[in-house]
Amino acid sequence: MRMQLSRRMRLPEAKKYVAEKLKVTPADLSDEVKMRDIRADLGIGTISSLVGGANGMAAKFKIAELLGIEISSVNKFKQKAGLFADGRK
Amino acid sequence: MQEEILTRMGDGQQVKMSAIQVKEDITAGTKDAADRGKIPELTSAEQEHLFEIVADEDRIVGVRSGEEVVLTDDVSYIRMNQDEGASGGLGIPMSPPISVLVHERAFAQDSAVLGATGFTGKHNLNQKLQEVETTHLLLTVPMLYVSGPNLLAYYKPLGPYDNPSDLFPQGKIKEARESQEEAAVVSTDDLVWLGKKMASVGVDCLNLDTVAAAGDTDFYVALKAVQRLKEEVPEMSIEMGMAAEFVMGMHGQITFNGQRLAGMYPHEQLKMAEAAGVDIFGPVVNNNSTKSFPWNISKVVTFVKHTSEVSNIPIHPNVGVGVCGVPLCPVPPIDSVTRVAKTLVQIGKADGL
């Protein structure tokens, strides 16, 4: 979804890109069992609740980093919290 | 093979048809689309594939592993907390932010939507912006904000501009066109204003929905707004979902990129959307509720497949009530809905729904 929105990738290309970034196969992306563990390990959010696990903004920080994309709400948060290394406001 | 195939009419009523009748309707449906859009019919192999999907004895059908697609939608929170009339709606009293979180976590939706179709007003906008900001902290999937040109709201009696539908019967064609052009300027400014506000709070994507509902000028407004927003807030993506398969010529002469917008079908609408800077395009194909489901889905996938073939951007066909093959009834039957999804993914090559 994020690669379609941010880079206009068609679905096969988007799945391949995300799979490579997460070091899984495109088929793994649709496997609920595998992805539960992978998502928890990477801190990119899980569907069912995981106490102490990343979700929401914390997960989006990791998603932006792993996929190499800009997520607008993450950037807004970083600006407000003064987290940009270059001091961007 | 069943002797009689249980399927439905376009209004959702169950009907039993012979295999020959189903195949005839599939052929008639694809011919109708090809004739209207001047596009290729489904091949014999594709028609046979579609027949197998329709005739499958299982009530619920699905795609093969690896063919899964992502979903965007237009008003996820309204589906949860309101009566949407003919479009359903659950009427559970919960706030929009909570609704989208339920949509994300309970329904495993790939995107979340705040906003409202046609909303470009300035009432309570600060409250909506704060809802977006707060929800962003808890939401993992991309957040869309839905709006649209909603040009009808700019005409009398709702708005200040003379209503073309009043002027046409009086023979005032020139005045009707001028009124639309004046309303278009203000509507475009409003959409750009709203888009910039949403970008300022980090909305991932502005979802322009039901585009061209008021005809070619309505489409023009959406395209111009996209063009300006892509210059002013390029960090925000834009999805454009259409209202119908055919752009009505309420103006008749209005153009974008030198192309007359009136009369465009999905594959032509897509090219205008691409040129404006749209990131995801949502084609719509109208249902005929008096025709069978096989006829309707065959017509739909003929348009969607061709649109996908000529597209350079992801396409998410709109599978709401009464469009793209989903029967026109408040509770869409799961047998039809899953056949629509399977058909649009496997034959239509949709990138999402």
Interface residues (C-beta under 8 A of the other chain):
Chain A: M1 R2 Q4 L5 S6 R8 M9 R10 L11 A14 P26 A27 L29 S30 I44 G45 I47 S48 S49 N55 G56 M57 A59 K60 I63 E70 I71 S72 S73 V74 N75 K76 F77
Chain B: S65 G66 E68 V69 V70 T72 R105 A108 D110 S111 E133 H136 L137 L138 L139 T140 V141 P142 M143 A199 V201 G202 V203 D204 C205 E235 M236 S237 E239 D279 I280 S311 N312 I313 P314 D351 G352
